[in-house]
Amino acid sequence: MLFSLSHSLDDSFEYEGVSGKVDMSFDNVILMFETQTREDMDAYLKLIVSLQLLVGDDYEERGQDFQVGLYQYLMDEYINDNKPIIDPDALRNGGGGKEDAEQYSLTEDAEYIFASFLQAYGMDLHDQFKKLHWYKFRALLAGLPDDTKFRQVLQIRQWKPYKGVTKEEKQQMQDLQVVYRLHVTQAEAEFARMTPEERDIYMEEHPELFEPPEDDEPYL
């Protein structure tokens, strides 16, 4: 389902004779992503918890094949259909180059995102729990101006040495990249929810994301 200015948001779903509503509040979707990266849960428990978060039922009586299929349907049609667009090529000196989701985390960057929404939109995200739709959240995240903390942190992470950069500036930026480095990126959180088959396809389509960094690249 795509974000549209000509149609209202419809979060109803129908899958193999089962119908209902998907909880698309931004805080619920982020909680679902956080579930996928928890090390104290096995894959099946993550599946059950994710279904409960999204549709309020784990459909245990329908069996595991149905549960997996429903979860994948919900992810493909509602959650991952439209990701935030944060243009890495708009940075000074042509920085960037990695996929946007490799540069941020909805969990680890929570403080920066909160502060940036308050600065840019006057919006306290805690007041928006169960109110702000996931699609609207993504649109606002993508539209944050360059002077917000979140965008400034992205610029630091995406910075690369350029011709003419001084040794002092290079060292300063690399030090900042260490300070602002991520432990789990949003791309990794989304990768964690994929099936083995989807992971193989993703790795084949994006081999550059799985190559070890060159020695002269700053550690992120």
Backbone as CSV, one residue per row, in Angstrom:
resi,resn,N_x,N_y,N_z,CA_x,CA_y,CA_z,C_x,C_y,C_z
1,MET,0.845,-1.183,0.000,0.000,0.000,0.000,0.881,1.233,0.000
2,LEU,0.656,2.144,-0.912,1.454,3.346,-1.038,0.798,4.518,-0.318
3,PHE,1.624,5.418,0.178,1.122,6.658,0.756,0.503,7.489,-0.358
4,SER,-0.672,8.028,-0.119,-1.388,8.754,-1.160,-1.987,10.033,-0.602
5,LEU,-2.009,11.075,-1.433,-2.666,12.325,-1.069,-4.098,12.375,-1.580
6,SER,-4.493,11.370,-2.350,-5.843,11.353,-2.919,-6.754,10.322,-2.266
7,HIS,-6.177,9.468,-1.396,-6.976,8.459,-0.720,-6.615,8.429,0.767
8,SER,-7.592,8.155,1.597,-7.334,8.026,3.027,-6.595,6.724,3.299
9,LEU,-5.922,6.668,4.410,-5.163,5.479,4.771,-6.121,4.368,5.210
10,ASP,-5.975,3.214,4.606,-6.820,2.065,4.916,-5.938,0.938,5.435
11,ASP,-6.056,0.629,6.701,-5.205,-0.372,7.325,-5.895,-1.722,7.471
12,SER,-7.007,-1.906,6.780,-7.681,-3.201,6.818,-6.930,-4.194,5.945
13,PHE,-6.972,-5.477,6.316,-6.296,-6.507,5.535,-7.202,-7.720,5.389
14,GLU,-6.920,-8.502,4.365,-7.612,-9.769,4.152,-6.605,-10.759,3.599
15,TYR,-6.463,-11.871,4.273,-5.471,-12.871,3.877,-6.031,-14.263,4.117
16,GLU,-6.209,-14.998,3.051,-6.673,-16.387,3.114,-7.867,-16.563,4.042
17,GLY,-8.871,-15.727,3.831,-10.110,-15.840,4.580,-10.114,-15.154,5.928
18,VAL,-8.981,-14.575,6.327,-8.887,-13.849,7.595,-8.828,-12.358,7.293
19,SER,-9.593,-11.569,8.014,-9.589,-10.123,7.795,-9.490,-9.411,9.136
20,GLY,-9.065,-8.167,9.090,-8.928,-7.381,10.312,-8.254,-6.064,10.021
21,LYS,-7.707,-5.446,11.047,-7.017,-4.168,10.954,-5.572,-4.335,11.405
22,VAL,-4.673,-3.665,10.712,-3.266,-3.657,11.087,-3.001,-2.417,11.940
23,ASP,-2.356,-2.602,13.077,-1.981,-1.467,13.921,-0.749,-0.805,13.304
24,MET,-0.980,0.282,12.587,0.076,0.960,11.852,0.587,2.204,12.580
25,SER,0.318,2.323,13.865,0.886,3.448,14.604,2.404,3.319,14.607
26,PHE,3.082,4.437,14.466,4.531,4.421,14.275,5.245,3.742,15.432
27,ASP,4.774,3.979,16.669,5.439,3.388,17.822,5.282,1.870,17.843
28,ASN,4.147,1.378,17.360,3.923,-0.067,17.316,4.814,-0.725,16.279
29,VAL,4.961,-0.090,15.118,5.820,-0.645,14.063,7.277,-0.657,14.522
30,ILE,7.721,0.403,15.168,9.099,0.439,15.674,9.307,-0.645,16.723
31,LEU,8.322,-0.851,17.593,8.413,-1.916,18.586,8.515,-3.275,17.910
32,MET,7.805,-3.453,16.809,7.880,-4.700,16.063,9.282,-4.902,15.490
33,PHE,9.887,-3.837,14.956,11.255,-3.930,14.449,12.227,-4.260,15.583
34,GLU,12.029,-3.650,16.736,12.901,-3.938,17.875,12.792,-5.404,18.282
35,THR,11.607,-5.962,18.168,11.409,-7.379,18.483,12.289,-8.267,17.622
36,GLN,12.450,-7.883,16.362,13.209,-8.711,15.429,14.693,-8.785,15.772
37,THR,15.192,-7.847,16.546,16.625,-7.831,16.866,16.911,-8.323,18.283
38,ARG,15.891,-8.747,18.998,16.095,-9.230,20.370,16.788,-10.589,20.362
39,GLU,17.813,-10.705,21.193,18.584,-11.944,21.254,18.005,-12.948,22.240
40,ASP,17.042,-12.514,23.058,16.456,-13.419,24.036,15.201,-14.123,23.518
41,MET,14.920,-13.983,22.222,13.771,-14.630,21.603,14.239,-15.501,20.446
42,ASP,13.623,-16.666,20.284,13.909,-17.456,19.096,13.028,-16.965,17.952
43,ALA,13.251,-17.494,16.772,12.575,-16.998,15.573,11.059,-17.133,15.672
44,TYR,10.596,-18.248,16.229,9.153,-18.461,16.287,8.496,-17.501,17.272
45,LEU,9.137,-17.256,18.412,8.572,-16.314,19.373,8.527,-14.907,18.782
46,LYS,9.552,-14.527,18.030,9.533,-13.228,17.359,8.362,-13.138,16.397
47,LEU,8.090,-14.228,15.688,6.963,-14.263,14.761,5.648,-14.054,15.500
48,ILE,5.455,-14.795,16.596,4.224,-14.707,17.361,4.016,-13.307,17.925
49,VAL,5.059,-12.757,18.536,4.960,-11.418,19.127,4.681,-10.379,18.045
50,SER,5.330,-10.508,16.889,5.130,-9.552,15.800,3.699,-9.591,15.295
51,LEU,3.129,-10.780,15.148,1.735,-10.888,14.714,0.797,-10.277,15.746
52,GLN,1.063,-10.514,17.016,0.227,-9.937,18.054,0.283,-8.415,18.030
53,LEU,1.474,-7.871,17.793,1.605,-6.422,17.717,0.864,-5.856,16.514
54,LEU,0.990,-6.508,15.375,0.430,-5.963,14.140,-1.083,-6.152,14.044
55,VAL,-1.568,-7.338,14.403,-2.988,-7.628,14.183,-3.724,-8.072,15.436
56,GLY,-3.037,-8.129,16.591,-3.695,-8.453,17.837,-4.031,-9.913,18.029
57,ASP,-3.506,-10.779,17.204,-3.776,-12.217,17.296,-2.593,-12.946,16.688
58,ASP,-2.211,-14.094,17.291,-1.101,-14.857,16.721,-1.591,-15.988,15.808
59,TYR,-2.919,-16.178,15.733,-3.526,-17.191,14.860,-2.886,-18.560,15.053
60,GLU,-2.704,-18.930,16.322,-2.079,-20.208,16.644,-2.857,-21.377,16.063
61,GLU,-4.183,-21.248,16.029,-5.014,-22.357,15.546,-4.872,-22.607,14.052
62,ARG,-4.305,-21.657,13.322,-4.173,-21.810,11.867,-2.875,-22.485,11.470
63,GLY,-1.938,-22.649,12.396,-0.698,-23.346,12.087,0.430,-22.415,11.686
64,GLN,1.651,-22.936,11.730,2.840,-22.116,11.515,2.964,-21.643,10.070
65,ASP,2.604,-22.473,9.101,2.704,-22.050,7.701,1.833,-20.829,7.452
66,PHE,0.630,-20.845,8.003,-0.261,-19.694,7.852,0.320,-18.476,8.551
67,GLN,0.857,-18.661,9.759,1.424,-17.550,10.517,2.566,-16.890,9.747
68,VAL,3.463,-17.707,9.211,4.591,-17.172,8.444,4.092,-16.433,7.209
69,GLY,3.137,-17.012,6.515,2.597,-16.377,5.315,1.917,-15.060,5.614
70,LEU,1.134,-15.024,6.690,0.450,-13.788,7.074,1.451,-12.716,7.461
71,TYR,2.433,-13.088,8.238,3.458,-12.121,8.653,4.179,-11.544,7.448
72,GLN,4.557,-12.405,6.513,5.263,-11.930,5.338,4.379,-11.021,4.490
73,TYR,3.111,-11.365,4.389,2.147,-10.537,3.657,2.047,-9.147,4.295
74,LEU,1.933,-9.110,5.601,1.821,-7.831,6.294,3.074,-6.982,6.120
75,MET,4.241,-7.623,6.211,5.485,-6.889,6.038,5.613,-6.344,4.625
76,ASP,5.304,-7.163,3.640,5.470,-6.752,2.246,4.461,-5.691,1.833
77,GLU,3.225,-5.836,2.276,2.153,-4.958,1.811,1.986,-3.689,2.639
78,TYR,2.398,-3.722,3.911,2.118,-2.587,4.784,3.369,-1.925,5.368
79,ILE,4.330,-2.711,5.807,5.443,-2.140,6.563,6.591,-1.687,5.677
80,ASN,7.067,-2.571,4.809,8.280,-2.290,4.028,7.997,-1.792,2.629
81,ASP,6.751,-1.489,2.330,6.391,-1.088,0.975,6.960,0.268,0.607
82,ASN,7.241,1.086,1.599,7.602,2.480,1.334,8.525,2.988,2.427
83,LYS,9.819,2.987,2.211,10.774,3.366,3.255,11.088,4.856,3.192
84,PRO,11.546,5.426,4.307,11.936,6.833,4.279,13.052,7.076,3.280
85,ILE,12.998,8.212,2.606,14.026,8.565,1.626,14.851,9.703,2.197
86,ILE,16.086,9.416,2.490,17.011,10.429,3.010,18.162,10.505,2.027
87,ASP,18.211,11.557,1.254,19.113,11.647,0.114,20.561,11.806,0.552
88,PRO,21.407,10.785,0.357,22.804,10.901,0.779,23.625,11.773,-0.156
89,ASP,23.131,11.996,-1.378,23.892,12.769,-2.352,23.733,14.272,-2.158
90,ALA,22.866,14.672,-1.240,22.669,16.099,-0.995,23.692,16.649,-0.014
91,LEU,24.593,15.802,0.435,25.558,16.233,1.438,26.733,16.969,0.794
92,ARG,27.380,17.772,1.618,28.531,18.540,1.128,29.628,17.610,0.650
93,ASN,30.288,18.003,-0.424,31.407,17.268,-1.006,30.998,15.887,-1.540
94,GLY,29.725,15.739,-1.845,29.282,14.488,-2.457,29.428,13.292,-1.550
95,GLY,29.223,13.466,-0.266,29.327,12.345,0.657,28.254,11.316,0.399
96,GLY,28.169,10.324,1.251,27.148,9.294,1.089,27.664,8.145,0.257
97,GLY,26.750,7.351,-0.257,27.127,6.218,-1.082,26.509,4.930,-0.585
98,LYS,26.270,4.828,0.729,25.610,3.651,1.257,24.103,3.872,1.277
99,GLU,23.356,2.782,1.339,21.920,2.904,1.414,21.524,3.645,2.686
100,ASP,20.412,4.397,2.598,19.970,5.196,3.722,19.810,4.368,4.988
101,ALA,19.185,3.182,4.861,18.908,2.361,6.033,20.177,1.868,6.697
102,GLU,21.323,1.967,6.001,22.591,1.599,6.604,23.129,2.695,7.513
103,GLN,22.490,3.860,7.499,23.035,5.006,8.204,22.234,5.424,9.432
104,TYR,21.104,4.799,9.691,20.324,5.204,10.845,19.679,3.998,11.510
105,SER,19.204,4.214,12.726,18.481,3.201,13.477,17.320,3.880,14.180
106,LEU,16.122,3.366,13.973,14.955,3.953,14.626,15.028,3.774,16.139
107,THR,15.819,2.814,16.589,15.970,2.569,18.024,17.114,3.393,18.612
108,GLU,18.312,3.241,18.061,19.478,3.924,18.626,19.450,5.432,18.392
109,ASP,18.771,5.869,17.353,18.681,7.301,17.051,17.408,7.929,17.606
110,ALA,16.761,7.253,18.547,15.474,7.725,19.062,15.561,9.155,19.607
111,GLU,16.608,9.462,20.366,16.735,10.802,20.941,16.893,11.853,19.851
112,TYR,17.694,11.550,18.830,17.916,12.512,17.751,16.635,12.723,16.947
113,ILE,15.903,11.651,16.705,14.646,11.757,15.962,13.622,12.542,16.767
114,PHE,13.530,12.246,18.066,12.587,12.961,18.931,12.886,14.457,18.912
115,ALA,14.154,14.812,19.134,14.537,16.223,19.176,14.293,16.905,17.836
116,SER,14.532,16.188,16.754,14.381,16.761,15.420,12.922,16.999,15.070
117,PHE,12.030,16.086,15.447,10.597,16.290,15.210,10.084,17.471,16.035
118,LEU,10.574,17.595,17.261,10.152,18.709,18.108,10.645,20.029,17.524
119,GLN,11.887,20.040,17.024,12.455,21.254,16.448,11.771,21.642,15.143
120,ALA,11.588,20.675,14.260,11.083,20.982,12.917,9.567,21.140,12.864
121,TYR,8.852,20.313,13.635,7.390,20.272,13.507,6.655,20.664,14.786
122,GLY,7.409,20.925,15.867,6.749,21.203,17.132,5.977,20.001,17.636
123,MET,6.407,18.806,17.275,5.682,17.571,17.574,6.437,16.745,18.605
124,ASP,5.791,16.506,19.739,6.329,15.608,20.757,5.885,14.197,20.386
125,LEU,6.815,13.360,19.954,6.453,12.031,19.468,5.829,11.165,20.555
126,HIS,6.156,11.403,21.807,5.532,10.639,22.883,4.039,10.940,22.978
127,ASP,3.645,12.144,22.579,2.222,12.490,22.566,1.500,11.876,21.365
128,GLN,2.264,11.322,20.441,1.693,10.763,19.216,1.560,9.244,19.262
129,PHE,1.892,8.620,20.394,1.741,7.171,20.501,0.299,6.772,20.188
130,LYS,0.166,5.749,19.348,-1.134,5.223,18.916,-1.945,6.226,18.096
131,LYS,-1.309,7.318,17.695,-1.994,8.337,16.888,-1.343,8.516,15.518
132,LEU,-0.023,8.721,15.514,0.681,9.026,14.270,0.893,7.765,13.449
133,HIS,0.414,7.776,12.233,0.520,6.615,11.347,1.969,6.413,10.902
134,TRP,2.349,5.158,10.729,3.694,4.804,10.285,4.065,5.512,8.995
135,TYR,3.147,5.599,8.027,3.444,6.251,6.752,3.685,7.751,6.954
136,LYS,2.904,8.370,7.830,3.093,9.797,8.091,4.423,10.033,8.817
137,PHE,4.737,9.152,9.742,6.019,9.253,10.435,7.171,9.184,9.446
138,ARG,7.120,8.230,8.504,8.194,8.096,7.517,8.314,9.329,6.653
139,ALA,7.161,9.876,6.251,7.184,11.069,5.411,7.819,12.242,6.157
140,LEU,7.470,12.399,7.424,8.041,13.486,8.217,9.520,13.248,8.497
141,LEU,9.895,12.010,8.716,11.311,11.687,8.927,12.130,12.028,7.693
142,ALA,11.587,11.686,6.532,12.296,11.968,5.288,12.413,13.460,5.019
143,GLY,11.461,14.235,5.538,11.442,15.665,5.257,12.125,16.540,6.284
144,LEU,12.810,15.934,7.250,13.496,16.743,8.261,14.550,17.643,7.614
145,PRO,14.603,18.905,7.977,15.597,19.819,7.377,17.012,19.534,7.859
146,ASP,17.966,20.083,7.143,19.378,19.800,7.391,19.875,20.308,8.746
147,ASP,19.188,21.276,9.342,19.692,21.826,10.592,19.199,21.063,11.817
148,THR,18.505,19.930,11.602,18.058,19.128,12.739,19.159,18.152,13.156
149,LYS,19.098,17.733,14.407,20.134,16.857,14.944,20.215,15.547,14.174
150,PHE,19.080,14.973,13.818,19.080,13.701,13.106,19.802,13.816,11.776
151,ARG,19.512,14.852,11.025,20.177,15.033,9.732,21.662,15.315,9.909
152,GLN,22.037,16.051,10.930,23.445,16.330,11.180,24.211,15.058,11.523
153,VAL,23.593,14.182,12.302,24.228,12.906,12.623,24.382,12.061,11.369
154,LEU,23.377,12.056,10.493,23.479,11.328,9.230,24.639,11.851,8.391
155,GLN,24.787,13.154,8.352,25.873,13.743,7.579,27.226,13.299,8.105
156,ILE,27.358,13.207,9.417,28.610,12.742,10.009,28.875,11.293,9.607
157,ARG,27.874,10.449,9.699,28.054,9.035,9.358,28.358,8.830,7.880
158,GLN,27.804,9.681,7.039,27.977,9.518,5.602,29.216,10.230,5.061
159,TRP,29.879,10.998,5.884,31.026,11.782,5.428,32.164,10.868,4.991
160,LYS,32.809,11.243,3.903,34.001,10.546,3.432,35.077,11.568,3.101
161,PRO,36.341,11.221,3.260,37.414,12.152,2.910,37.319,12.566,1.442
162,TYR,37.619,13.820,1.176,37.563,14.343,-0.180,38.890,15.040,-0.498
163,LYS,39.113,15.284,-1.764,40.352,15.909,-2.196,40.476,17.296,-1.579
164,GLY,41.588,17.539,-0.916,41.838,18.839,-0.315,41.486,18.919,1.158
165,VAL,40.903,17.854,1.721,40.552,17.882,3.136,41.824,17.910,3.973
166,THR,41.801,18.695,5.030,42.985,18.782,5.880,43.057,17.557,6.796
167,LYS,44.258,17.303,7.278,44.453,16.176,8.186,43.639,16.366,9.460
168,GLU,43.578,17.616,9.939,42.843,17.897,11.161,41.347,17.672,10.981
169,GLU,40.796,18.117,9.849,39.366,17.926,9.604,39.036,16.447,9.444
170,LYS,39.898,15.731,8.743,39.675,14.300,8.561,39.658,13.579,9.894
171,GLN,40.618,13.910,10.768,40.677,13.267,12.082,39.448,13.623,12.911
172,GLN,39.033,14.888,12.840,37.868,15.324,13.599,36.615,14.574,13.157
173,MET,36.417,14.434,11.844,35.233,13.748,11.337,35.270,12.261,11.660
174,GLN,36.431,11.668,11.594,36.529,10.245,11.929,36.276,10.010,13.411
175,ASP,36.714,10.955,14.251,36.422,10.852,15.675,34.911,10.946,15.919
176,LEU,34.254,11.850,15.204,32.807,11.991,15.345,32.075,10.737,14.848
177,GLN,32.597,10.116,13.797,31.976,8.900,13.289,32.044,7.766,14.311
178,VAL,33.117,7.755,15.090,33.214,6.759,16.165,32.172,7.056,17.239
179,VAL,32.015,8.331,17.578,31.055,8.728,18.605,29.635,8.357,18.202
180,TYR,29.309,8.556,16.923,27.940,8.367,16.447,27.721,7.042,15.716
181,ARG,28.655,6.121,15.837,28.480,4.860,15.131,27.308,4.070,15.713
182,LEU,26.743,3.221,14.879,25.592,2.404,15.260,26.023,0.990,15.594
183,HIS,25.253,0.350,16.457,25.475,-1.058,16.751,24.593,-1.939,15.862
184,VAL,23.360,-1.524,15.650,22.443,-2.237,14.756,21.741,-1.205,13.886
185,THR,21.975,-1.239,12.586,21.352,-0.282,11.684,19.922,-0.699,11.379
186,GLN,19.152,0.228,10.810,17.790,-0.105,10.416,17.783,-1.174,9.330
187,ALA,18.779,-1.142,8.461,18.879,-2.172,7.425,19.056,-3.552,8.044
188,GLU,19.854,-3.628,9.111,20.068,-4.904,9.779,18.813,-5.365,10.508
189,ALA,18.062,-4.410,11.056,16.803,-4.761,11.714,15.811,-5.330,10.708
190,GLU,15.778,-4.738,9.508,14.881,-5.235,8.478,15.383,-6.558,7.909
191,PHE,16.699,-6.718,7.830,17.283,-7.968,7.350,16.941,-9.113,8.298
192,ALA,16.866,-8.808,9.591,16.603,-9.841,10.593,15.225,-10.456,10.443
193,ARG,14.277,-9.720,9.879,12.920,-10.243,9.769,12.708,-11.053,8.491
194,MET,13.709,-11.109,7.612,13.548,-11.811,6.337,13.627,-13.323,6.503
195,THR,12.986,-14.016,5.591,13.141,-15.458,5.528,14.511,-15.777,4.934
196,PRO,15.027,-17.012,5.112,16.322,-17.365,4.507,16.351,-17.130,3.003
197,GLU,15.246,-17.416,2.317,15.200,-17.217,0.873,15.315,-15.738,0.526
198,GLU,14.624,-14.886,1.276,14.680,-13.450,1.027,16.065,-12.896,1.332
199,ARG,16.718,-13.448,2.337,18.070,-12.994,2.659,19.037,-13.316,1.532
200,ASP,18.904,-14.499,0.948,19.777,-14.874,-0.167,19.591,-13.917,-1.335
201,ILE,18.336,-13.583,-1.624,18.045,-12.664,-2.725,18.599,-11.279,-2.423
202,TYR,18.390,-10.814,-1.179,18.853,-9.488,-0.783,20.374,-9.394,-0.864
203,MET,21.063,-10.429,-0.406,22.525,-10.428,-0.441,23.039,-10.464,-1.866
204,GLU,22.313,-11.145,-2.741,22.717,-11.200,-4.144,22.517,-9.856,-4.824
205,GLU,21.444,-9.148,-4.441,21.140,-7.855,-5.060,21.971,-6.722,-4.475
206,HIS,22.489,-6.913,-3.245,23.249,-5.850,-2.581,24.572,-6.385,-2.044
207,PRO,25.427,-6.907,-2.897,26.687,-7.496,-2.416,27.595,-6.485,-1.745
208,GLU,27.470,-5.201,-2.123,28.356,-4.181,-1.565,28.127,-3.976,-0.073
209,LEU,26.939,-4.314,0.414,26.637,-4.127,1.825,27.261,-5.195,2.708
210,PHE,27.729,-6.266,2.093,28.271,-7.376,2.860,29.773,-7.557,2.649
211,GLU,30.384,-6.583,1.964,31.820,-6.608,1.777,32.492,-5.926,2.956
212,PRO,33.619,-6.441,3.443,34.329,-5.768,4.546,34.841,-4.409,4.091
213,PRO,34.823,-3.402,4.976,35.303,-2.070,4.591,36.783,-2.080,4.271
214,GLU,37.188,-1.180,3.385,38.606,-1.038,3.064,39.331,-0.440,4.255
215,ASP,40.631,-0.690,4.325,41.401,-0.265,5.489,41.383,1.224,5.711
216,ASP,41.304,1.994,4.603,41.380,3.441,4.751,40.020,4.076,4.948
217,GLU,38.942,3.282,5.029,37.644,3.849,5.266,37.435,4.064,6.761
218,PRO,36.762,5.172,7.165,36.507,5.385,8.592,35.572,4.337,9.129
219,TYR,35.799,3.934,10.366,34.944,2.932,10.992,33.635,3.591,11.433
220,LEU,32.520,3.016,11.054,31.216,3.593,11.405,30.583,2.756,12.497
